[in-house]
Structure formats: structure tokens, C-alpha cells
Amino acid sequence: QVQLVESGGGSVQAGGSLRLSCAAFGYIYSTVYMGWFRQAPGKEREGVAAIYTDGGSAYYADSVKGRFTISQDNAKNTLHLQMNSLKPEDTAMYYCAASFVYGGSWYDATDFGYWGQGTQVTVSS
């Protein structure tokens, strides 16, 4: 069993920054990807960024490349998402998620079996 707890959301003006954190509890050592997804009202959940836990390769949605950085602190079982140059279109509920699916994709929410409760990010213009 894995439990994920997000923190760090909030409200910020366009151009500002936020750092999201996700504390992972339980047996996480076999995870394939740890990732961040977001869902805005009326829209589908989309993959924002993920990290391949065995090796640390990072993957980003085109919409956030160059602005967001995903990182993991293995010693603290924590995943982070540094978000810079935020835009109003980044407004959404952000979720941390864990995938144990080998051969799966980092951006497919159906491959992620464990989810946090979400943290709201609101960017005003």
C-alpha cells in the first residue's frame, strides 16, 4: 500500500512561482514512475511531469517544458515540482501519483494506481 500526500499549492500572480511537494509513505521502492498530473474544471486529467525512478529520467508535457522542474529526494521519499513563470492556464488541481506498471507511459493516468488527494494551484492574470 502506498499513500501520497501533496502540499505547496496556493494562489499566485502570473509570472510567479510555486513548489509542490509529495510525501510518499509505504512500499514505494518498486515504483516505475512518480508523476504530477493536473485537472482543470471541465477538462480531463493530464500528465504534467514524471520521473522514471530507476535512473531519474524526467519527462514533461510540452506546455510546461522550460518552466517546471520535477525532482525526487529518495532519502526523504519526497517528490517535488518546481513551477516557475506560472500562467493562468496552469490553474488546476495538481495530483501526485505513483505507477508500478513496467512498460507503461508516464503521461497515461490509467497506468498510475496510487494518487494523492490533490492540491489547488490558482494563477491570476
Solvent accessible surface area in square Angstrom, and as a share of the most:
residue,aa,sasa,rsa
1,Q,174,0.78
2,V,11,0.07
3,Q,109,0.49
4,L,7,0.03
5,V,60,0.34
6,E,8,0.04
7,S,63,0.41
8,G,37,0.35
9,G,29,0.28
10,G,28,0.27
11,S,96,0.62
12,V,30,0.17
13,Q,130,0.58
14,A,49,0.38
15,G,56,0.53
16,G,21,0.20
17,S,57,0.37
18,L,33,0.16
19,R,119,0.43
20,L,0,0.00
21,S,27,0.17
22,C,0,0.00
23,A,33,0.26
24,A,6,0.05
25,F,109,0.45
26,G,49,0.47
27,Y,135,0.51
28,I,22,0.11
29,Y,160,0.61
30,S,46,0.30
31,T,12,0.07
32,V,5,0.03
33,Y,24,0.09
34,M,14,0.06
35,G,0,0.00
36,W,0,0.00
37,F,1,0.00
38,R,16,0.06
39,Q,62,0.27
40,A,24,0.18
41,P,127,0.80
42,G,91,0.87
43,K,141,0.60
44,E,153,0.68
45,R,82,0.30
46,E,76,0.34
47,G,9,0.09
48,V,1,0.00
49,A,1,0.00
50,A,0,0.00
51,I,10,0.05
52,Y,67,0.25
53,T,35,0.20
54,D,115,0.59
55,G,76,0.73
56,G,29,0.28
57,S,58,0.38
58,A,44,0.34
59,Y,80,0.30
60,Y,50,0.19
61,A,21,0.16
62,D,120,0.62
63,S,64,0.41
64,V,0,0.00
65,K,116,0.49
66,G,87,0.84
67,R,31,0.11
68,F,6,0.02
69,T,74,0.43
70,I,8,0.04
71,S,43,0.28
72,Q,49,0.22
73,D,44,0.23
74,N,110,0.56
75,A,100,0.78
76,K,150,0.64
77,N,46,0.24
78,T,22,0.13
79,L,3,0.01
80,H,29,0.13
81,L,0,0.00
82,Q,48,0.21
83,M,0,0.00
84,N,61,0.31
85,S,58,0.38
86,L,2,0.01
87,K,83,0.35
88,P,55,0.35
89,E,120,0.54
90,D,0,0.00
91,T,38,0.22
92,A,1,0.01
93,M,63,0.28
94,Y,0,0.00
95,Y,34,0.13
96,C,0,0.00
97,A,0,0.00
98,A,0,0.00
99,S,0,0.00
100,F,62,0.26
101,V,64,0.37
102,Y,163,0.62
103,G,86,0.83
104,G,20,0.20
105,S,30,0.19
106,W,38,0.13
107,Y,135,0.51
108,D,53,0.27
109,A,30,0.23
110,T,121,0.70
111,D,28,0.15
112,F,6,0.03
113,G,59,0.57
114,Y,66,0.25
115,W,76,0.27
116,G,10,0.09
117,Q,115,0.51
118,G,11,0.10
119,T,17,0.10
120,Q,79,0.35
121,V,0,0.00
122,T,53,0.31
123,V,7,0.04
124,S,54,0.35
125,S,126,0.81
